[in-house]
Amino acid sequence: MSDQETYRRRSARVVLVDEANRVLLLKWPVDPDEPGSGYCWFTPGGGVEDGETLAEAAARELREETGLSVKPEALGPQVAETSGYADLGWAEGIFCDTFFHLRVTAHRVDVSGQEAHERRYQAGHRWWTLDELADTREAVYPFGLAELAVELVAGRVPRAPVQLPWHH
């Protein structure tokens, strides 16, 4: 059975860390048509297109959403995964998010490569310190990102992807 048959949607995401050990997160409205609905924070990434590997999708999404161009192999191994059921209105079923890790010295985010639907949902970005991630009461996805980021910053890349809790 292929991933397309197993999952309603596969996405590939990147835990991007800079030389100050900060993690880049993108701010998304819960409902872009209702400004008072609140916000949540995600790592860069998105849906895997037909024929793409997970790393190719992660690299493409990183370029589109942040302006950072890297080769898929620069992302290294998968570091985490989360999956579960969601009904997002536009899609319902079992979703699976796979995470890669990339360290950069610095990066100025450039959102000019975003697709129209990404521009509709993107409400900003922020580089988060590890302490800010651990202490925030804001919604940050995936659950467990703060703990994973601490391990990655310390140079402890898991041998197999860490299974993170589902967030819906």
Helices and strands as residue ranges (DSSP letters): H 3-6, E 9-17, E 23-29, G 35-37, E 39-42, E 45-47, H 54-66, G 72-75, E 80-87, E 92-103, H 116-121, E 125-128, H 130-135, E 139-141, H 145-153, E 162-163
